[in-house]
Amino acid sequence: DFHHSRLDERKEKSSLKTSSLVSGQRQRKIHEKDISTKEKRASTFYTKRLRTTLNDTDSSIEQQNSFAYTDEEFRNKIFELLRTNNLEAIQYIRNVLSTGDWDAIQMALDCKLIPHLISLLINRTEELRIEATWCLTNIATGSLEQTRAVLEAMPYLIQILSSDVERASIKEQVCWTIGNLAGESDEIRSTLLANGCLGPLSRCLEGQDPSLARTSCWALSNLARGATPAEPFLCLLCPGTAGLLAGDERLAAEACWLLAFLSAKQAATEATGNLLPSLLLGVGPLLGHCTPQAPYGTPLVRLLGNLSSGPLDWLDLLLAEHSLVPALARLASGASAGCAVRKEALWALGNLLGGGPGHRDRVLGQCPAVLGVLLEALLDPCEPWGLKKEALRGLANASLEVRAAQQLAGQGPRLPACVVGLLRDRTDPQLCMDCVQLLRALALSCEQGLRDCVAAEGPEAIEELQYSPLDSLLGKAAEAALADIYARMEQQEVEEAPPGPSPGSGSGLGRGRQLLRPAWMPAEP
């Protein structure tokens, strides 16, 4: 048996076993994309939220306030606030900062506004304190250096968050500020954790105010991004996880994002395993009415995909939830709107099919339509490349089950022809590995599968990979698969050949023996 496991650049977990005696294959990955610096900076914007009104609960950087002002008016209002602590002046400043204009934020920093805002947090009226925190929230939507300047206020903000007598309204504004800070960089997240914000934030989830719970959960999800360790979060969240998912849709969405970020961390295995039973109590009801348009749709399916990439005993717990596979198949089908959710659902199905033989039996038994959904995504020429890749992975894992491979072979020559086309592109070693596995399974499943594979030039396409510069593992897997296919072809020739001279008599070598020789090797004289 040939066995190898690795962690690639996209932090995908996969293990592969390829030989003539292959009995199982698990291909798994953790969903964390490798994106360019520019795209990463753009994605940071969406982790931050401006607050333009008191009723505003979800304003991205793109949804900016259109408040009209001039630089001179803004500067005068700042100086007025510094002199008089006038409520009208700070409200004007807050409205300007709500526009998301980095130049205005820089002007406020140059005028030494932050130290004065900090002074307003101490022994002032409730209204002034909320306005001051609100200003800090929107300053934290600026550049890295501008956001870093708000860290000066963190001890005072955490003191407010930790107090038992402060109102939920100002605590929510503090959570919003911390969320914007945490959305900036690993460096700032480390500073926030070192200042002890995790405990006070998590306690805000336990109160009766739904708006405070949503905002604190969003701040925690930003704090859980990047290189932040998962264990402290999971230890705090274990007791009330099901309750978070059972809340309103927006709270469930924030909780799913938080848990998706945490479950994607490689070091979180043991802590996540302890959390899984209580987590599934909340997941079941959400799955029943989950749609791509639901605010929790994408993070919920991503969370399930991360969990399905864990140890095999996690799969036992996941598949005990009988609504899981049918719901994923429904979300992955072409009738489901939303490419992002479909891709996540296909990925989760591929992970579940990558378990042991018992897991594949349960997946295909709970929802026989899974193979049809995967085939639809792979064979439809209009589907995006990302969907095809996830569907191929799922089919390759499913084909390790003999009955599934025979069912796929019964679809006719279109499937092997599509797989050979993908294989000959040879742009992605993992995709090529999936193609080799699927072609091998089709060829060995039945006579028709072998014929269709040969007609699509599958052996020739695999043969070209034996000395592939992409990956040494890929070359060895191709060699092993090719030996199995050629042996099956030879066996088929022997079974179908009419009686004739034995291999040792005369010149009758038989077509099967010739097929054992690679195409690039000249025939013996």
C-alpha positions as CSV (number, residue, x, y, z in Angstrom):
1,D,0.0,0.0,0.0
2,F,1.1,3.5,-0.8
3,H,0.3,6.1,1.9
4,H,1.0,9.7,2.3
5,S,-0.5,12.7,4.1
6,R,0.3,16.4,3.8
7,L,-0.8,19.9,4.5
8,D,-0.7,22.1,1.4
9,E,-0.5,25.9,0.9
10,R,-4.3,26.3,1.3
11,K,-4.1,24.5,4.6
12,E,-6.1,21.6,3.2
13,K,-5.9,18.4,5.2
14,S,-5.9,15.4,3.0
15,S,-4.8,11.8,3.2
16,L,-4.4,9.5,0.3
17,K,-3.9,5.8,-0.1
18,T,-3.5,4.5,-3.6
19,S,-2.7,0.9,-4.6
20,S,-4.2,-2.2,-6.2
21,L,-5.7,-3.1,-2.8
22,V,-7.1,0.4,-2.0
23,S,-9.9,0.0,0.5
24,G,-10.4,3.6,1.6
25,Q,-9.5,7.2,1.0
26,R,-10.0,10.3,3.0
27,Q,-9.5,13.7,1.4
28,R,-10.2,16.6,3.7
29,K,-9.3,20.2,4.0
30,I,-9.8,23.2,6.3
31,H,-11.4,26.1,4.6
32,E,-9.0,29.0,4.7
33,K,-8.3,30.6,1.4
34,D,-4.9,31.8,0.1
35,I,-5.6,35.3,-1.2
36,S,-3.4,38.2,-2.4
37,T,-2.4,41.1,-0.2
38,K,-4.8,43.4,-2.0
39,E,-7.7,41.0,-1.6
40,K,-6.8,40.4,2.0
41,R,-6.9,44.1,2.7
42,A,-10.3,44.4,1.0
43,S,-11.6,41.5,3.0
44,T,-10.5,43.3,6.2
45,F,-12.9,46.1,5.4
46,Y,-15.8,43.7,5.6
47,T,-14.7,42.7,9.1
48,K,-15.3,46.2,10.3
49,R,-18.6,48.1,10.6
50,L,-19.4,51.8,10.8
51,R,-22.2,52.8,13.0
52,T,-24.3,55.6,11.5
53,T,-27.4,55.6,13.6
54,L,-28.5,54.1,16.9
55,N,-30.6,51.5,15.1
56,D,-27.8,50.5,12.8
57,T,-26.7,47.0,13.5
58,D,-24.8,46.0,10.3
59,S,-23.2,48.8,8.3
60,S,-20.2,47.6,6.3
61,I,-17.5,50.0,5.2
62,E,-19.3,50.4,1.8
63,Q,-22.5,51.6,3.5
64,Q,-21.2,55.0,4.5
65,N,-23.1,57.9,5.9
66,S,-23.6,60.8,3.5
67,F,-23.3,63.5,6.1
68,A,-22.1,66.8,4.5
69,Y,-19.3,68.8,6.1
70,T,-16.3,70.9,5.4
71,D,-12.8,70.4,6.9
72,E,-12.9,73.8,8.5
73,E,-16.3,73.1,10.2
74,F,-15.0,69.7,11.4
75,R,-11.8,71.2,12.9
76,N,-13.8,73.9,14.6
77,K,-16.2,71.4,16.2
78,I,-13.2,69.3,17.5
79,F,-11.7,72.4,19.1
80,E,-15.1,73.3,20.5
81,L,-15.4,69.9,22.1
82,L,-11.9,70.1,23.6
83,R,-12.9,73.4,25.2
84,T,-16.5,72.8,26.4
85,N,-17.5,69.1,26.2
86,N,-20.5,70.2,24.2
87,L,-22.9,67.4,23.3
88,E,-23.9,69.0,19.9
89,A,-20.2,69.2,19.0
90,I,-19.4,65.6,19.7
91,Q,-22.5,64.5,17.8
92,Y,-21.3,66.5,14.8
93,I,-17.9,64.9,15.1
94,R,-19.5,61.4,15.3
95,N,-21.5,62.1,12.2
96,V,-18.4,63.1,10.3
97,L,-16.5,60.0,11.4
98,S,-19.5,57.9,10.4
99,T,-18.7,58.8,6.7
100,G,-15.7,56.5,6.8
101,D,-13.5,59.2,5.4
102,W,-9.9,58.4,6.4
103,D,-8.8,62.0,6.0
104,A,-11.4,63.1,8.6
105,I,-10.1,60.3,10.9
106,Q,-6.6,61.6,10.5
107,M,-7.6,65.1,11.2
108,A,-9.2,64.0,14.4
109,L,-6.0,62.2,15.4
110,D,-3.9,65.2,14.5
111,C,-6.1,67.3,16.8
112,K,-5.5,64.9,19.7
113,L,-9.1,63.9,19.9
114,I,-8.6,60.3,21.3
115,P,-7.1,61.4,24.7
116,H,-10.1,63.7,25.1
117,L,-12.6,61.0,24.2
118,I,-11.0,58.8,26.8
119,S,-11.4,61.5,29.4
120,L,-15.1,61.6,28.5
121,L,-15.5,57.9,29.3
122,I,-14.8,58.7,33.0
123,N,-17.3,60.4,35.2
124,R,-19.4,62.0,32.5
125,T,-23.1,61.7,31.5
126,E,-24.3,58.5,29.9
127,E,-25.0,60.3,26.6
128,L,-21.5,61.8,26.4
129,R,-19.9,58.5,27.2
130,I,-21.9,56.7,24.4
131,E,-21.0,59.4,21.9
132,A,-17.3,59.2,22.8
133,T,-17.3,55.4,22.5
134,W,-19.2,55.8,19.2
135,C,-16.5,58.1,17.9
136,L,-13.8,55.5,18.9
137,T,-15.8,52.8,17.1
138,N,-15.7,54.7,13.8
139,I,-12.1,55.8,14.1
140,A,-11.3,52.1,14.3
141,T,-12.6,51.7,10.8
142,G,-9.6,53.6,9.4
143,S,-6.1,52.5,8.3
144,L,-3.9,50.2,10.4
145,E,-2.1,53.1,12.1
146,Q,-5.4,55.0,12.7
147,T,-6.9,51.8,14.2
148,R,-3.9,51.2,16.3
149,A,-4.3,54.6,17.9
150,V,-7.6,53.5,19.5
151,L,-5.8,50.9,21.5
152,E,-4.9,53.6,24.0
153,A,-8.5,53.5,25.1
154,M,-8.7,49.7,25.7
155,P,-8.2,49.6,29.5
156,Y,-11.1,52.0,29.9
157,L,-13.3,50.2,27.4
158,I,-12.7,46.8,29.1
159,Q,-13.5,48.4,32.4
160,I,-16.9,49.5,31.1
161,L,-17.5,46.0,29.6
162,S,-16.6,44.3,32.8
163,S,-18.9,46.4,35.0
164,D,-22.1,44.9,36.3
165,V,-23.8,48.3,36.6
166,E,-23.2,49.7,33.1
167,R,-26.1,49.7,30.7
168,A,-26.4,47.4,27.7
169,S,-26.3,50.3,25.3
170,I,-22.8,51.5,26.2
171,K,-21.6,47.9,26.5
172,E,-22.8,47.2,23.0
173,Q,-20.9,50.2,21.7
174,V,-17.8,49.0,23.4
175,C,-18.2,45.6,21.8
176,W,-18.5,47.3,18.4
177,T,-15.3,49.2,19.0
178,I,-13.5,46.0,20.0
179,G,-14.9,44.2,16.9
180,N,-13.5,46.9,14.6
181,L,-10.1,46.7,16.3
182,A,-10.0,42.9,16.1
183,G,-10.9,43.0,12.4
184,E,-7.6,44.8,11.6
185,S,-4.6,42.5,12.2
186,D,-3.1,39.6,14.2
187,E,-1.0,42.1,16.1
188,I,-4.0,44.1,17.3
189,R,-5.9,40.8,18.2
190,S,-2.9,39.7,20.3
191,T,-3.0,43.1,22.1
192,L,-6.7,42.8,22.8
193,L,-6.3,39.3,24.2
194,A,-3.4,40.5,26.4
195,N,-5.7,43.2,27.7
196,G,-8.2,40.6,28.9
197,C,-11.1,41.4,26.6
198,L,-12.2,37.8,25.9
199,G,-13.9,37.1,29.3
200,P,-16.0,40.3,29.4
201,L,-17.0,39.8,25.7
202,S,-18.1,36.2,26.3
203,R,-20.2,37.3,29.3
204,C,-22.1,39.7,27.1
205,L,-23.5,36.6,25.3
206,E,-25.3,35.5,28.5
207,G,-27.5,38.6,29.0
208,Q,-31.1,39.2,28.0
209,D,-30.3,41.9,25.5
210,P,-30.3,40.3,21.9
211,S,-28.6,43.3,20.3
212,L,-25.7,43.2,22.8
213,A,-25.4,39.4,22.3
214,R,-25.2,39.8,18.5
215,T,-22.6,42.6,18.6
216,S,-20.4,40.8,21.2
217,C,-20.6,37.6,19.2
218,W,-19.6,39.5,16.0
219,A,-16.7,41.0,18.0
220,L,-15.6,37.5,19.2
221,S,-15.7,36.2,15.6
222,N,-13.3,39.0,14.5
223,L,-11.1,38.2,17.5
224,A,-11.0,34.5,16.5
225,R,-9.6,35.3,13.0
226,G,-6.1,34.7,11.8
227,A,-3.5,33.2,14.2
228,T,-5.5,33.6,17.3
229,P,-5.5,30.4,19.4
230,A,-8.9,28.6,19.6
231,E,-8.7,26.9,22.9
232,P,-9.6,29.9,25.2
233,F,-12.7,30.6,23.1
234,L,-13.9,27.1,23.0
235,C,-13.5,26.6,26.8
236,L,-15.7,29.7,27.4
237,L,-18.3,28.8,24.7
238,C,-18.8,25.2,25.6
239,P,-21.7,25.7,28.1
240,G,-23.9,27.9,25.9
241,T,-23.2,27.0,22.3
242,A,-26.6,25.4,21.6
243,G,-28.3,28.5,23.0
244,L,-26.4,30.8,20.7
245,L,-27.5,28.8,17.6
246,A,-31.1,28.7,18.9
247,G,-31.3,32.5,19.0
248,D,-32.6,34.8,16.3
249,E,-31.2,34.4,12.8
250,R,-28.7,37.2,13.1
251,L,-27.3,35.9,16.4
252,A,-27.2,32.4,14.9
253,A,-25.3,33.8,11.9
254,E,-22.7,35.5,14.1
255,A,-22.3,32.4,16.2
256,C,-21.8,30.2,13.1
257,W,-19.1,32.5,11.8
258,L,-17.4,32.5,15.2
259,L,-17.5,28.7,15.4
260,A,-16.4,28.3,11.7
261,F,-13.3,30.4,12.4
262,L,-12.5,28.4,15.5
263,S,-13.1,25.0,14.0
264,A,-10.7,25.9,11.1
265,K,-7.7,26.1,13.4
266,Q,-5.5,23.0,13.3
267,A,-4.7,23.1,17.0
268,A,-8.4,23.1,18.1
269,T,-9.1,19.4,17.6
270,E,-9.5,18.3,21.2
271,A,-11.4,21.4,22.4
272,T,-13.7,21.2,19.3
273,G,-14.3,17.5,20.0
274,N,-15.5,18.4,23.5
275,L,-17.8,21.1,22.1
276,L,-19.3,18.9,19.3
277,P,-22.1,17.2,21.1
278,S,-23.6,20.4,22.4
279,L,-23.0,22.1,19.1
280,L,-25.0,19.5,17.2
281,L,-28.0,20.2,19.5
282,G,-28.2,23.7,17.9
283,V,-27.2,22.7,14.3
284,G,-30.1,20.3,13.7
285,P,-33.0,22.8,13.9
286,L,-31.0,25.3,11.8
287,L,-30.4,22.8,9.0
288,G,-34.1,22.0,8.7
289,H,-35.0,25.4,7.3
290,C,-31.6,26.6,6.1
291,T,-31.6,28.3,2.7
292,P,-28.8,30.1,0.8
293,Q,-30.6,33.4,1.5
294,A,-30.6,32.8,5.3
295,P,-28.0,35.0,7.0
296,Y,-26.5,31.9,8.7
297,G,-26.4,29.8,5.5
298,T,-22.8,30.1,4.4
299,P,-21.2,30.1,7.9
300,L,-23.3,27.1,9.0
301,V,-22.3,25.0,6.0
302,R,-18.7,26.1,6.3
303,L,-18.7,25.1,10.0
304,L,-20.1,21.6,9.0
305,G,-17.4,21.3,6.4
306,N,-14.7,22.1,9.0
307,L,-16.1,19.6,11.5
308,S,-16.4,16.9,8.8
309,S,-12.7,17.3,8.1
310,G,-11.9,16.2,11.7
311,P,-11.3,12.8,13.2
312,L,-13.5,9.9,12.1
313,D,-15.3,9.8,15.4
314,W,-16.6,13.3,14.6
315,L,-18.2,11.9,11.4
316,D,-20.1,9.4,13.5
317,L,-21.6,12.2,15.6
318,L,-22.3,14.3,12.5
319,L,-24.0,11.5,10.6
320,A,-26.1,10.7,13.7
321,E,-27.9,13.9,12.8
322,H,-30.1,12.4,10.0
323,S,-31.1,15.7,8.6
324,L,-27.5,16.6,7.8
325,V,-26.8,14.8,4.5
326,P,-30.2,15.6,2.9
327,A,-29.9,19.3,3.8
328,L,-26.4,19.5,2.4
329,A,-27.5,17.7,-0.8
330,R,-30.4,20.2,-1.1
331,L,-28.1,23.2,-0.6
332,A,-25.5,21.8,-3.1
333,S,-28.0,21.1,-5.9
334,G,-28.3,23.4,-9.0
335,A,-31.8,24.4,-7.9
336,S,-30.3,26.1,-4.9
337,A,-29.4,29.8,-5.5
338,G,-26.1,31.0,-4.3
339,C,-22.7,29.7,-5.5
340,A,-21.0,30.3,-2.2
341,V,-23.3,28.1,-0.2
342,R,-23.3,25.4,-3.0
343,K,-19.5,25.3,-2.9
344,E,-19.4,24.9,0.9
345,A,-22.1,22.2,0.7
346,L,-20.2,20.2,-2.0
347,W,-17.0,20.5,0.1
348,A,-18.8,19.2,3.2
349,L,-20.3,16.3,1.3
350,G,-16.9,15.4,-0.1
351,N,-15.4,15.3,3.4
352,L,-18.2,13.1,4.7
353,L,-17.7,10.7,1.7
354,G,-14.0,10.7,2.5
355,G,-14.5,8.8,5.8
356,G,-14.4,5.1,6.2
357,P,-16.6,2.5,4.3
358,G,-19.3,2.8,7.0
359,H,-19.5,6.5,6.7
360,R,-19.8,6.3,2.9
361,D,-22.6,3.8,3.3
362,R,-24.5,6.0,5.7
363,V,-24.1,9.1,3.5
364,L,-25.4,7.3,0.4
365,G,-28.0,5.5,2.4
366,Q,-29.4,8.6,4.1
367,C,-29.6,10.5,0.7
368,P,-29.2,8.4,-2.5
369,A,-29.5,11.7,-4.5
370,V,-26.0,12.7,-3.4
371,L,-24.3,11.2,-6.4
372,G,-26.7,12.9,-8.7
373,V,-26.0,16.3,-7.1
374,L,-22.2,15.7,-7.5
375,L,-22.5,14.6,-11.1
376,E,-24.7,17.6,-12.0
377,A,-22.1,20.0,-10.6
378,L,-19.2,18.3,-12.4
379,L,-20.8,17.7,-15.8
380,D,-22.7,21.0,-16.3
381,P,-20.4,23.1,-18.5
382,C,-21.9,26.3,-17.1
383,E,-20.8,25.6,-13.5
384,P,-17.9,27.6,-12.0
385,W,-14.5,25.9,-11.7
386,G,-14.6,25.9,-7.9
387,L,-17.9,23.9,-7.9
388,K,-16.5,21.4,-10.3
389,K,-13.4,20.8,-8.3
390,E,-15.4,20.2,-5.1
391,A,-17.8,17.8,-7.0
392,L,-14.9,15.9,-8.4
393,R,-13.4,15.4,-4.9
394,G,-16.7,14.1,-3.6
395,L,-17.1,11.7,-6.6
396,A,-13.5,10.4,-6.1
397,N,-14.2,9.7,-2.5
398,A,-17.6,8.1,-3.2
399,S,-16.1,5.8,-5.9
400,L,-14.2,3.9,-3.2
401,E,-17.6,2.3,-2.5
402,V,-18.0,-0.4,-5.2
403,R,-21.7,0.1,-5.6
404,A,-21.3,3.8,-6.0
405,A,-18.5,3.2,-8.6
406,Q,-20.8,0.9,-10.5
407,Q,-23.6,3.4,-10.4
408,L,-21.3,6.1,-11.7
409,A,-20.0,3.8,-14.5
410,G,-23.7,3.3,-15.5
411,Q,-23.9,7.0,-16.4
412,G,-22.2,6.3,-19.7
413,P,-19.0,7.7,-21.4
414,R,-19.7,11.4,-20.5
415,L,-18.2,11.1,-17.0
416,P,-14.8,9.5,-17.9
417,A,-14.5,11.9,-20.9
418,C,-15.0,14.9,-18.6
419,V,-12.5,13.5,-16.0
420,V,-9.9,12.9,-18.7
421,G,-10.3,16.5,-19.9
422,L,-9.7,17.8,-16.4
423,L,-6.8,15.4,-15.9
424,R,-5.0,16.6,-19.0
425,D,-5.1,20.2,-17.8
426,R,-2.7,19.2,-15.0
427,T,-2.9,22.6,-13.2
428,D,-3.6,21.2,-9.7
429,P,-1.9,18.1,-8.3
430,Q,-4.8,17.4,-5.9
431,L,-7.3,17.6,-8.7
432,C,-5.2,15.3,-10.8
433,M,-5.1,12.9,-7.9
434,D,-8.9,12.9,-7.7
435,C,-9.1,12.3,-11.4
436,V,-6.7,9.3,-11.2
437,Q,-8.7,7.8,-8.3
438,L,-12.1,8.2,-10.1
439,L,-10.8,6.8,-13.4
440,R,-9.3,3.8,-11.7
441,A,-12.6,3.2,-9.8
442,L,-14.7,3.4,-13.0
443,A,-12.4,1.1,-14.9
444,L,-12.4,-1.5,-12.1
445,S,-16.1,-1.3,-11.3
446,C,-17.5,-3.2,-14.3
447,E,-17.0,-4.1,-17.9
448,Q,-18.8,-1.0,-19.2
449,G,-16.9,1.3,-17.0
450,L,-13.6,-0.2,-18.3
451,R,-14.7,0.2,-21.9
452,D,-15.8,3.9,-21.4
453,C,-12.6,4.7,-19.6
454,V,-10.5,3.2,-22.4
455,A,-12.6,4.9,-25.1
456,A,-12.0,8.3,-23.3
457,E,-8.2,7.5,-23.4
458,G,-8.1,7.4,-19.6
459,P,-5.1,5.0,-19.5
460,E,-3.1,7.2,-21.8
461,A,-3.9,10.3,-19.7
462,I,-2.9,8.6,-16.5
463,E,0.3,7.3,-18.2
464,E,1.4,10.9,-18.9
465,L,1.4,11.6,-15.2
466,Q,3.9,8.9,-14.2
467,Y,6.8,11.3,-14.6
468,S,4.8,14.4,-13.8
469,P,6.9,17.4,-12.5
470,L,3.9,18.5,-10.4
471,D,4.2,16.0,-7.6
472,S,6.2,12.8,-6.9
473,L,3.2,11.4,-5.0
474,L,1.0,12.0,-8.1
475,G,3.4,10.1,-10.3
476,K,3.4,7.1,-7.9
477,A,-0.4,7.1,-7.6
478,A,-0.6,7.2,-11.4
479,E,1.7,4.3,-11.7
480,A,-0.3,2.2,-9.2
481,A,-3.6,3.0,-10.8
482,L,-2.2,2.3,-14.3
483,A,-1.0,-1.1,-13.2
484,D,-4.5,-2.0,-11.9
485,I,-6.2,-0.8,-15.0
486,Y,-3.9,-2.6,-17.4
487,A,-4.3,-5.8,-15.3
488,R,-8.1,-5.5,-15.6
489,M,-7.8,-4.9,-19.3
490,E,-5.6,-8.0,-19.7
491,Q,-8.1,-10.0,-17.6
492,Q,-10.9,-8.8,-19.8
493,E,-9.1,-9.8,-23.0
494,V,-8.4,-13.3,-21.6
495,E,-12.1,-13.7,-20.7
496,E,-13.3,-12.5,-24.1
497,A,-10.5,-14.0,-26.3
498,P,-11.6,-17.0,-28.5
499,P,-9.7,-20.3,-28.1
500,G,-6.3,-20.0,-29.7
501,P,-2.6,-20.9,-29.3
502,S,-1.3,-20.6,-25.8
503,P,1.0,-17.7,-24.9
504,G,4.0,-19.9,-25.1
505,S,3.4,-21.3,-28.5
506,G,4.1,-19.6,-31.8
507,S,3.8,-15.9,-32.1
508,G,0.4,-15.4,-30.5
509,L,1.3,-13.0,-27.7
510,G,-2.2,-11.7,-27.4
511,R,-3.4,-8.1,-27.1
512,G,-3.4,-8.1,-23.3
513,R,0.4,-8.6,-23.1
514,Q,1.0,-5.7,-25.5
515,L,-1.2,-3.5,-23.3
516,L,1.2,-4.0,-20.4
517,R,3.8,-2.0,-22.2
518,P,3.5,1.8,-21.8
519,A,2.8,3.8,-25.0
520,W,6.1,5.6,-24.9
521,M,8.2,2.3,-24.8
522,P,9.0,0.8,-28.2
523,A,7.9,-2.7,-28.9
524,E,10.3,-5.6,-28.7
525,P,11.8,-6.5,-32.1
